[in-house]
Amino acid sequence: MSTPESEFPHSELPHKAGRADQVGASLVTAKIAGNLAFASSITIALLVGIVFSLVTATIFIVNSPNPILGFGVAVIVTVLVNAIIFFVSPWIMDLTQGWLYHTRWVKIEEIERLSPESARTIQRVCNLKKITQPRLGIIDDNNPTAFTYGALPNSARLVVSAGLFKYLDDDEAATVYAHELGHIVHWDFAVMTVASTLVQITYLLYVTIREVGKKINDERAENAAMITAFIAYGFYIVGTYLLLYLSRTREYFADHFAAEQTGNPNALSRALVKIAYGIVQETEKATEPSRLMQGTRALGIYDSKAAASTGTAYQISSSPEKIGRLFLWDLFNPWGWWMELNSTHPLTGKRVRALSNYAEQLGLDMEFDMGRVVAEGKRLDKKRLYGTFYQDVLLYGAEFIAIILGLAIGAVLFKSIGGLKAFVAIPLLLLGVVMIFKRSVMYPSSKNAPATDVITLMSDAYASPLRGQPVQLEGNLIGRGDAGYVFGSDLKLQDKSGMMYLLYASRWGPFGNFFFGMKRVQGLIGMETTAKGWFRRGVASWMDLELLSTANGNKVSSHPAFWGLVWSIIFLAIGVLLFLAK
């Protein structure tokens, strides 16, 4: 079903890259996607290895048979519970969705009415891969999304929102269905369940070893147990990141499956961008947070928190080149890789790049002129990109580093200056100095902050989540940053090019934020304003607000660096007093 032109007064692309004449062509997986079988086997093998090594360590450390017996029972219960959940979860999810989202289960004929090509794709893929047609659901929500769940491929559910048909053209919706069918064919929910169970067991080991260590009378054995518990927790963290990596890899391969089965990777590229656009559109209209987008963030085809930049570009630009430039940050900024580590989905730019690779293999033009984007990315100043990145990563953990370094110096100077001075004063002095320096980097002088617009900021390939850019934006305050939270102090600003979140910080801390949200925010909504502050970009983009000036003369001051400065002065003062004390 084509979207009415009135839905997109400024956003329809003047040219759409084409599709292959035939479907089912075998495509070489883009290098950026990795290897699905390798990712699955290595992730699960490493998790099994982690569990095995920790079990072995536990047996050697603990003398009493009771903790081991308890641990064994706990592992058995964990596996059994996860196995039960694995097979029962589809019905639990059915009930949950019926309650939360009012999912309607429909026949293929309704899908055909909404998107004829989607219906044909579902039938063709199920026949080709010899799987039962999944149970098809529609959620009457205009936020565009799609997700799959189930225990086995032949009992899978494939659910989309009504927003998918509102914002996507027929061929684009079909590629989204093909993507979700890829998850079913690849047994993604089964693999993720096994991997998740193993991660849970590593955490169970951490808790068990820690509790056992507390009950051991032998000091050496107790210390060994505490060290092993610490290692177990480290393995749990590693396992969590392995799980996220596996999730991202499976998204790439579902995209690859869709490209092969539809012969239309360009349509999926457009679909990803339009889904982001739809999320932005619905967020701007919302009076409360979308339960659907919050509840299905990890399941959905698109991470809603990453939608703002891509959706904003599509909202105002009729040029594929301008939209493509937005992906420079995703593809080439090292912060993109860093931020992606905590995400279940790859960054949009990386997915579009992989899909463009498939289009190239099929002899098609690339959507969003990704060839030019990649060429431009290779000309970026690598020294500027990576030089500040390495420094900023250290700055992220500067407080922790300062304390550790201070304790190390204190250990060296312990005899010469005394214990209290060595182990308290020196770390506090270093901490205070580091905090002041860090805030000078995060909040540089905004005296001559240049006027700009949202799309220009989001197209900056060098943007950082830590090193703030002093800027000014002019636009309309369209709502609270957290829609539906009636005491929320953050705001959304809409200018001629897009939307930006403004983060307010009172010098009175959380209480000041609460009272500002309760007393003043509602009166500001709808006003034309100039916002000055520091722009930052991560998976999402935002501005730390310094000053808000409305057209009718209202001024709002924000103090994001205030409490960091106060605490740094307190630490320095205490450190100096201790150091000077006799």
C-alpha positions as CSV (number, residue, x, y, z in Angstrom):
1,M,0.0,0.0,0.0
2,S,1.6,3.3,-1.1
3,T,1.8,6.1,1.4
4,P,-0.3,9.1,0.5
5,E,1.9,11.9,-0.7
6,S,0.3,14.2,1.9
7,E,2.0,12.2,4.6
8,F,5.4,13.4,3.5
9,P,5.2,17.1,2.4
10,H,9.0,17.5,2.5
11,S,10.4,14.0,2.6
12,E,9.6,11.9,-0.5
13,L,12.8,11.1,-2.3
14,P,12.8,12.3,-5.9
15,H,14.6,9.2,-7.1
16,K,14.6,5.7,-5.8
17,A,17.3,3.2,-6.6
18,G,16.0,0.2,-8.4
19,R,15.7,-3.5,-7.7
20,A,16.8,-6.8,-9.3
21,D,14.6,-8.3,-12.0
22,Q,14.6,-11.7,-10.2
23,V,14.6,-12.7,-6.6
24,G,16.7,-15.4,-4.8
25,A,20.1,-14.4,-6.1
26,S,23.0,-15.6,-3.9
27,L,24.8,-12.6,-2.4
28,V,28.2,-12.6,-0.7
29,T,27.7,-11.3,2.8
30,A,29.1,-7.9,3.4
31,K,32.4,-7.9,5.4
32,I,30.9,-5.5,8.0
33,A,28.3,-8.2,8.9
34,G,30.8,-10.8,10.0
35,N,30.0,-14.5,9.9
36,L,26.7,-15.7,11.5
37,A,27.7,-19.3,12.1
38,F,31.0,-18.2,13.5
39,A,29.5,-15.6,15.7
40,S,26.9,-18.0,17.0
41,S,29.3,-20.9,17.6
42,I,32.1,-18.8,19.1
43,T,29.8,-16.9,21.4
44,I,28.1,-20.0,22.7
45,A,31.5,-21.9,22.9
46,L,33.0,-19.0,24.9
47,L,30.1,-18.8,27.2
48,V,30.2,-22.6,27.7
49,G,33.9,-22.3,28.4
50,I,33.4,-19.5,30.9
51,V,30.7,-21.6,32.7
52,F,33.0,-24.7,32.7
53,S,36.0,-22.9,34.1
54,L,34.1,-21.2,36.8
55,V,32.4,-24.5,37.8
56,T,35.8,-26.1,38.0
57,A,37.2,-23.2,40.1
58,T,34.2,-23.5,42.5
59,I,34.9,-27.3,43.0
60,F,38.5,-26.7,43.8
61,I,37.9,-23.8,46.2
62,V,35.0,-25.0,48.2
63,N,35.5,-27.8,50.8
64,S,31.9,-28.2,51.9
65,P,29.7,-30.3,49.6
66,N,26.6,-28.3,50.4
67,P,27.4,-25.2,48.4
68,I,28.3,-27.3,45.4
69,L,25.1,-29.2,45.8
70,G,23.2,-26.0,46.1
71,F,25.0,-24.6,43.0
72,G,24.2,-27.8,41.1
73,V,20.5,-27.6,42.0
74,A,20.5,-23.9,41.0
75,V,22.0,-24.6,37.6
76,I,19.5,-27.4,37.0
77,V,16.7,-25.1,38.0
78,T,18.1,-22.3,35.8
79,V,18.3,-24.7,32.8
80,L,14.8,-26.1,33.4
81,V,13.2,-22.8,33.9
82,N,14.8,-21.4,30.8
83,A,13.7,-24.5,28.8
84,I,10.1,-24.1,30.1
85,I,10.2,-20.4,29.3
86,F,11.7,-21.2,25.9
87,F,8.7,-23.4,24.9
88,V,6.0,-21.5,26.8
89,S,7.2,-18.0,26.1
90,P,5.3,-17.6,22.8
91,W,2.0,-18.0,24.6
92,I,3.2,-15.8,27.4
93,M,4.1,-13.2,24.8
94,D,0.7,-13.6,23.1
95,L,-1.0,-12.8,26.4
96,T,1.3,-9.9,27.2
97,Q,0.9,-8.4,23.8
98,G,-2.9,-8.8,23.9
99,W,-2.9,-6.9,27.2
100,L,-0.3,-4.2,26.4
101,Y,-0.6,-3.6,22.7
102,H,-4.0,-5.2,21.7
103,T,-2.4,-7.3,19.0
104,R,-4.8,-8.4,16.3
105,W,-4.1,-11.8,14.8
106,V,-4.9,-11.7,11.1
107,K,-4.9,-13.9,8.0
108,I,-2.6,-13.5,5.0
109,E,-5.5,-11.9,3.1
110,E,-5.4,-8.8,5.4
111,I,-1.7,-8.5,4.8
112,E,-2.3,-8.8,1.1
113,R,-4.8,-5.9,1.3
114,L,-2.4,-3.7,3.1
115,S,0.8,-4.7,1.1
116,P,0.4,-7.2,-1.7
117,E,4.1,-7.8,-2.1
118,S,4.5,-8.5,1.6
119,A,1.9,-11.3,1.3
120,R,3.6,-12.8,-1.8
121,T,7.0,-12.6,0.0
122,I,5.7,-14.4,3.1
123,Q,4.1,-17.2,1.0
124,R,7.2,-17.6,-1.3
125,V,9.8,-17.7,1.5
126,C,7.7,-20.2,3.6
127,N,7.3,-22.5,0.7
128,L,11.0,-22.2,-0.3
129,K,12.4,-22.8,3.2
130,K,9.7,-25.4,4.0
131,I,8.5,-23.7,7.2
132,T,5.0,-23.2,8.5
133,Q,3.6,-19.7,7.8
134,P,4.1,-17.7,11.0
135,R,1.2,-16.4,12.9
136,L,0.6,-12.9,11.7
137,G,-0.2,-10.0,14.0
138,I,-0.9,-6.3,13.6
139,I,-0.7,-3.7,16.4
140,D,-2.8,-0.6,15.9
141,D,0.0,1.8,16.7
142,N,1.4,4.4,14.2
143,N,5.0,3.9,15.5
144,P,6.5,1.8,12.7
145,T,8.1,-1.5,13.9
146,A,8.2,-5.2,13.3
147,F,9.4,-8.1,15.3
148,T,9.4,-11.9,15.6
149,Y,9.3,-14.3,18.5
150,G,8.6,-18.0,19.2
151,A,10.3,-21.2,20.2
152,L,10.7,-23.0,16.9
153,P,10.5,-21.8,13.3
154,N,7.2,-23.7,12.8
155,S,5.5,-21.9,15.8
156,A,6.8,-18.4,15.2
157,R,4.9,-15.2,15.4
158,L,5.6,-12.2,13.1
159,V,4.0,-9.0,14.3
160,V,4.1,-5.5,12.7
161,S,2.5,-2.2,13.7
162,A,0.0,-0.3,11.6
163,G,2.7,2.4,11.3
164,L,4.7,0.1,9.0
165,F,2.0,0.4,6.4
166,K,1.5,4.1,7.0
167,Y,5.1,5.1,6.4
168,L,6.4,2.4,4.0
169,D,5.7,1.7,0.4
170,D,4.6,-1.8,-0.7
171,D,8.1,-3.0,-1.7
172,E,9.6,-1.5,1.4
173,A,7.2,-3.3,3.7
174,A,7.9,-6.5,1.9
175,T,11.6,-6.3,2.7
176,V,10.8,-5.7,6.4
177,Y,8.7,-8.9,6.4
178,A,11.6,-10.7,4.6
179,H,14.0,-9.5,7.3
180,E,11.8,-10.9,10.1
181,L,11.4,-14.2,8.2
182,G,15.2,-14.3,8.1
183,H,15.2,-14.3,11.9
184,I,12.8,-17.3,11.8
185,V,14.8,-19.3,9.2
186,H,18.0,-18.7,11.1
187,W,16.5,-19.9,14.4
188,D,17.6,-16.6,16.0
189,F,15.3,-16.8,19.0
190,A,16.5,-20.4,19.8
191,V,20.2,-19.4,19.6
192,M,19.7,-16.2,21.7
193,T,17.8,-18.2,24.3
194,V,20.7,-20.7,24.7
195,A,23.2,-17.9,24.9
196,S,21.1,-15.9,27.4
197,T,20.8,-19.0,29.6
198,L,24.6,-19.4,29.7
199,V,25.0,-15.7,30.6
200,Q,22.5,-16.2,33.5
201,I,24.5,-19.2,34.8
202,T,27.7,-17.1,34.9
203,Y,25.9,-14.6,37.1
204,L,24.6,-17.4,39.2
205,L,28.2,-18.6,39.7
206,Y,29.3,-15.2,40.8
207,V,26.6,-15.0,43.4
208,T,27.2,-18.6,44.6
209,I,31.0,-18.3,44.9
210,R,30.7,-14.9,46.7
211,E,28.3,-16.3,49.2
212,V,30.4,-19.5,49.7
213,G,33.5,-17.4,50.3
214,K,31.8,-15.5,53.2
215,K,31.2,-18.8,55.0
216,I,34.7,-20.3,54.7
217,N,36.8,-20.0,57.9
218,D,40.1,-20.6,56.1
219,E,41.5,-17.1,55.2
220,R,43.4,-18.3,52.1
221,A,40.4,-20.2,50.8
222,E,38.1,-17.2,51.5
223,N,40.4,-14.8,49.6
224,A,40.6,-17.3,46.7
225,A,36.8,-17.5,46.6
226,M,36.5,-13.7,46.6
227,I,39.0,-13.4,43.7
228,T,37.1,-16.1,41.8
229,A,33.8,-14.4,42.4
230,F,35.3,-11.2,41.0
231,I,36.5,-13.1,37.9
232,A,33.1,-14.7,37.6
233,Y,31.5,-11.3,37.5
234,G,34.0,-10.2,34.9
235,F,33.0,-13.2,32.8
236,Y,29.3,-12.3,33.3
237,I,30.1,-8.8,31.8
238,V,32.0,-10.3,28.9
239,G,29.2,-12.7,28.3
240,T,26.7,-9.9,28.2
241,Y,28.7,-8.1,25.5
242,L,29.1,-11.3,23.6
243,L,25.3,-11.6,23.6
244,L,24.9,-8.1,22.3
245,Y,27.5,-8.8,19.6
246,L,25.6,-11.9,18.6
247,S,22.3,-9.9,18.4
248,R,23.9,-7.3,16.1
249,T,25.3,-10.0,13.9
250,R,21.9,-11.6,13.5
251,E,20.4,-8.3,12.4
252,Y,23.0,-8.1,9.6
253,F,22.2,-11.6,8.5
254,A,18.4,-11.0,8.5
255,D,19.1,-7.9,6.3
256,H,21.2,-10.2,4.0
257,F,18.4,-12.7,3.9
258,A,15.9,-10.0,3.0
259,A,18.1,-8.7,0.2
260,E,18.5,-12.2,-1.3
261,Q,14.8,-13.1,-1.0
262,T,13.4,-9.9,-2.4
263,G,16.2,-8.8,-4.8
264,N,15.6,-5.4,-3.4
265,P,18.2,-4.3,-0.8
266,N,17.6,-0.6,-1.7
267,A,14.0,-0.9,-0.5
268,L,15.2,-2.2,2.9
269,S,17.7,0.8,3.1
270,R,14.8,3.1,2.5
271,A,12.6,1.2,4.9
272,L,15.2,1.6,7.7
273,V,15.3,5.4,7.1
274,K,11.6,5.8,6.8
275,I,11.0,3.8,10.0
276,A,13.3,6.2,11.8
277,Y,11.4,9.1,10.2
278,G,8.1,7.6,11.4
279,I,9.4,7.2,15.0
280,V,10.4,10.8,15.0
281,Q,7.1,11.9,13.6
282,E,5.1,10.0,16.2
283,T,7.4,11.1,19.0
284,E,6.7,14.7,18.1
285,K,3.0,14.1,18.3
286,A,3.1,12.0,21.4
287,T,1.7,13.1,24.8
288,E,3.2,10.1,26.5
289,P,5.9,7.5,25.8
290,S,5.1,4.7,23.4
291,R,4.7,1.5,25.3
292,L,5.2,-0.4,22.1
293,M,8.6,1.2,21.3
294,Q,9.8,0.9,24.9
295,G,8.6,-2.7,25.3
296,T,9.9,-4.0,22.0
297,R,13.2,-2.1,21.7
298,A,15.4,-5.1,21.6
299,L,13.0,-7.2,19.5
300,G,12.1,-4.6,16.9
301,I,13.8,-4.2,13.5
302,Y,15.1,-0.7,14.5
303,D,16.4,0.7,17.8
304,S,14.0,3.6,18.5
305,K,16.6,5.5,20.5
306,A,18.8,5.8,17.4
307,A,16.0,7.2,15.3
308,A,16.4,10.9,15.9
309,S,19.3,11.7,13.6
310,T,18.3,9.6,10.6
311,G,14.6,10.4,11.0
312,T,15.3,14.1,11.2
313,A,17.4,14.1,8.0
314,Y,14.6,12.3,6.1
315,Q,12.0,14.7,7.6
316,I,13.4,17.7,5.8
317,S,15.6,16.5,3.0
318,S,14.6,15.6,-0.5
319,S,18.3,14.8,-1.3
320,P,19.6,11.2,-0.8
321,E,23.1,12.7,-0.6
322,K,22.2,14.8,2.5
323,I,20.7,11.8,4.2
324,G,23.8,9.7,3.3
325,R,26.1,12.3,4.9
326,L,24.4,11.6,8.2
327,F,25.8,8.1,8.1
328,L,29.4,9.4,8.1
329,W,29.4,9.4,11.9
330,D,28.0,5.8,12.0
331,L,30.6,4.5,9.6
332,F,33.8,6.4,10.5
333,N,33.6,8.0,13.9
334,P,35.2,5.6,16.5
335,W,32.6,6.7,19.0
336,G,30.1,4.9,16.8
337,W,31.9,1.6,17.4
338,W,32.2,2.4,21.1
339,M,28.5,3.3,21.5
340,E,27.4,0.3,19.4
341,L,28.9,-2.1,22.0
342,N,25.9,-1.6,24.2
343,S,23.3,-1.9,21.5
344,T,21.3,-4.9,20.3
345,H,21.2,-3.4,16.8
346,P,24.0,-2.2,14.4
347,L,24.1,1.5,13.7
348,T,21.9,2.4,10.8
349,G,24.7,3.7,8.6
350,K,26.5,0.3,8.8
351,R,23.3,-1.6,7.9
352,V,22.7,0.7,4.9
353,R,26.3,0.3,3.8
354,A,26.0,-3.5,3.9
355,L,22.7,-3.3,1.9
356,S,24.4,-1.0,-0.6
357,N,27.1,-3.7,-1.0
358,Y,24.3,-6.2,-2.0
359,A,22.8,-3.6,-4.4
360,E,26.2,-3.3,-6.0
361,Q,26.5,-7.1,-6.4
362,L,23.1,-7.1,-8.1
363,G,24.3,-4.4,-10.5
364,L,22.0,-1.7,-9.0
365,D,22.5,1.9,-8.1
366,M,23.1,2.4,-4.4
367,E,20.4,4.1,-2.3
368,F,21.5,7.3,-0.5
369,D,24.6,7.5,-2.8
370,M,26.6,5.4,-0.3
371,G,29.5,5.1,-2.7
372,R,30.1,8.8,-2.4
373,V,29.6,8.7,1.4
374,V,32.2,6.1,1.8
375,A,34.6,8.0,-0.4
376,E,34.0,11.1,1.6
377,G,34.6,9.2,4.8
378,K,38.0,8.0,3.6
379,R,39.0,11.6,3.2
380,L,38.2,12.5,6.8
381,D,41.0,13.7,9.1
382,K,41.9,10.4,10.9
383,K,44.2,12.2,13.3
384,R,41.3,14.4,14.3
385,L,38.9,11.5,14.6
386,Y,41.1,9.1,16.5
387,G,43.4,11.5,18.4
388,T,40.6,13.1,20.4
389,F,38.8,9.7,20.8
390,Y,41.7,8.1,22.6
391,Q,42.0,11.1,24.9
392,D,38.3,11.2,25.5
393,V,38.1,7.5,26.4
394,L,40.6,8.1,29.1
395,L,38.6,11.2,30.2
396,Y,35.5,9.1,30.5
397,G,37.2,7.1,33.3
398,A,39.3,10.0,34.5
399,E,37.9,10.0,38.1
400,F,38.5,6.3,38.6
401,I,42.0,6.6,37.1
402,A,42.8,9.5,39.4
403,I,41.8,7.6,42.5
404,I,43.8,4.5,41.5
405,L,46.9,6.6,40.6
406,G,46.5,8.6,43.8
407,L,46.5,5.4,45.9
408,A,49.5,4.1,44.0
409,I,51.4,7.3,44.7
410,G,50.3,7.1,48.3
411,A,51.7,3.6,48.6
412,V,55.0,4.8,47.4
413,L,55.1,7.9,49.7
414,F,53.4,6.0,52.7
415,K,56.4,6.2,55.0
416,S,57.6,9.7,54.1
417,I,54.3,11.6,54.5
418,G,52.1,9.3,56.6
419,G,49.1,7.0,56.0
420,L,46.2,9.5,56.0
421,K,48.0,12.0,53.8
422,A,49.2,9.3,51.5
423,F,46.0,7.4,51.0
424,V,43.4,10.1,51.4
425,A,44.8,13.5,50.5
426,I,46.7,12.6,47.4
427,P,43.8,10.7,45.7
428,L,41.4,13.6,46.6
429,L,43.8,16.2,45.2
430,L,44.2,14.3,42.0
431,L,40.5,13.7,41.7
432,G,39.7,17.4,42.1
433,V,42.3,18.5,39.5
434,V,41.1,15.8,37.0
435,M,37.4,16.7,37.5
436,I,38.1,20.4,36.8
437,F,40.1,19.5,33.6
438,K,37.4,17.1,32.4
439,R,34.7,19.7,32.7
440,S,36.8,22.3,30.8
441,V,36.9,19.7,27.9
442,M,33.2,18.8,28.2
443,Y,32.0,22.4,28.5
444,P,34.4,24.8,26.6
445,S,33.6,28.5,26.5
446,S,30.3,29.2,24.9
447,K,30.8,33.0,24.7
448,N,31.0,33.0,20.9
449,A,28.8,29.9,20.3
450,P,27.9,29.9,16.5
451,A,24.3,29.8,15.3
452,T,23.6,26.6,13.4
453,D,20.8,24.1,12.7
454,V,20.0,20.5,13.7
455,I,20.8,18.8,10.5
456,T,24.2,20.5,10.3
457,L,25.1,19.3,13.8
458,M,23.9,15.7,13.1
459,S,26.0,15.6,9.8
460,D,29.2,16.3,11.7
461,A,31.4,13.2,11.4
462,Y,33.7,14.4,14.2
463,A,31.0,14.9,16.8
464,S,31.6,13.4,20.3
465,P,29.4,12.4,23.2
466,L,32.0,13.9,25.6
467,R,33.6,16.9,23.9
468,G,30.8,19.4,23.7
469,Q,30.4,21.8,20.8
470,P,29.2,25.3,21.9
471,V,26.2,26.1,19.6
472,Q,23.0,28.1,19.3
473,L,19.8,26.9,17.8
474,E,16.6,28.8,17.0
475,G,13.3,27.0,16.9
476,N,10.0,26.1,18.6
477,L,9.7,24.2,21.9
478,I,7.4,21.4,20.9
479,G,7.2,19.4,24.1
480,R,9.0,17.7,27.0
481,G,12.0,15.5,26.3
482,D,10.3,12.6,28.0
483,A,6.8,12.7,26.6
484,G,4.1,11.9,29.2
485,Y,6.3,12.6,32.2
486,V,4.4,15.6,33.6
487,F,7.4,16.8,35.8
488,G,10.0,16.2,33.1
489,S,12.6,19.1,32.9
490,D,14.1,18.3,29.5
491,L,12.7,19.8,26.3
492,K,12.4,19.2,22.6
493,L,13.3,21.9,20.2
494,Q,12.1,21.9,16.5
495,D,13.9,24.1,14.0
496,K,13.5,24.3,10.2
497,S,15.8,21.2,9.8
498,G,14.8,18.8,12.6
499,M,14.4,18.1,16.3
500,M,16.9,18.3,19.1
501,Y,16.6,17.2,22.8
502,L,17.6,20.0,25.3
503,L,18.8,18.6,28.7
504,Y,18.1,21.0,31.6
505,A,20.2,20.9,34.8
506,S,19.4,23.0,37.8
507,R,22.1,24.2,40.2
508,W,19.9,22.7,42.9
509,G,20.2,19.2,41.5
510,P,17.3,16.8,41.1
511,F,15.0,18.8,43.3
512,G,15.6,21.9,41.1
513,N,15.0,19.9,38.0
514,F,11.7,18.6,39.4
515,F,10.4,22.0,40.4
516,F,11.4,23.5,37.0
517,G,9.6,20.6,35.3
518,M,6.5,21.1,37.5
519,K,6.3,25.0,37.5
520,R,7.9,26.3,34.3
521,V,8.1,23.8,31.4
522,Q,4.4,23.7,30.5
523,G,4.5,27.5,30.0
524,L,7.4,27.3,27.7
525,I,6.0,24.7,25.3
526,G,4.9,26.3,22.0
527,M,7.2,29.3,22.3
528,E,9.8,30.4,19.8
529,T,13.2,30.4,21.4
530,T,17.0,30.6,21.1
531,A,18.8,27.8,22.9
532,K,22.5,28.0,23.7
533,G,24.5,25.1,25.0
534,W,26.8,22.2,24.1
535,F,25.9,19.7,21.4
536,R,26.9,16.0,21.8
537,R,26.3,13.0,19.7
538,G,26.2,9.3,20.6
539,V,23.7,6.7,19.4
540,A,21.2,9.6,19.9
541,S,22.0,13.4,19.8
542,W,21.3,16.1,22.4
543,M,22.3,19.5,23.7
544,D,23.3,20.3,27.3
545,L,21.4,23.5,27.8
546,E,23.1,26.6,29.1
547,L,20.6,29.4,28.3
548,L,17.1,29.5,26.8
549,S,15.7,32.8,25.6
550,T,12.1,33.0,24.4
551,A,10.6,35.5,22.0
552,N,8.6,37.2,24.8
553,G,11.7,37.8,26.9
554,N,11.7,34.8,29.2
555,K,15.2,33.5,30.1
556,V,16.0,30.1,31.6
557,S,19.5,29.3,32.8
558,S,20.8,25.8,33.1
559,H,24.0,24.7,34.9
560,P,25.2,21.2,33.6
561,A,28.7,21.7,34.9
562,F,27.8,23.2,38.3
563,W,27.8,20.2,40.6
564,G,30.9,18.8,39.0
565,L,32.8,22.0,39.7
566,V,31.4,22.1,43.3
567,W,32.5,18.6,44.1
568,S,36.0,19.1,42.5
569,I,36.5,22.2,44.7
570,I,35.4,20.2,47.8
571,F,37.8,17.4,47.0
572,L,40.6,19.9,46.5
573,A,39.9,21.7,49.7
574,I,39.8,18.5,51.8
575,G,42.9,17.2,50.2
576,V,44.8,20.5,50.8
577,L,43.6,20.6,54.5
578,L,44.7,17.0,55.1
579,F,48.0,17.6,53.4
580,L,48.7,20.6,55.5
581,A,47.5,19.1,58.8
582,K,50.3,18.0,61.2
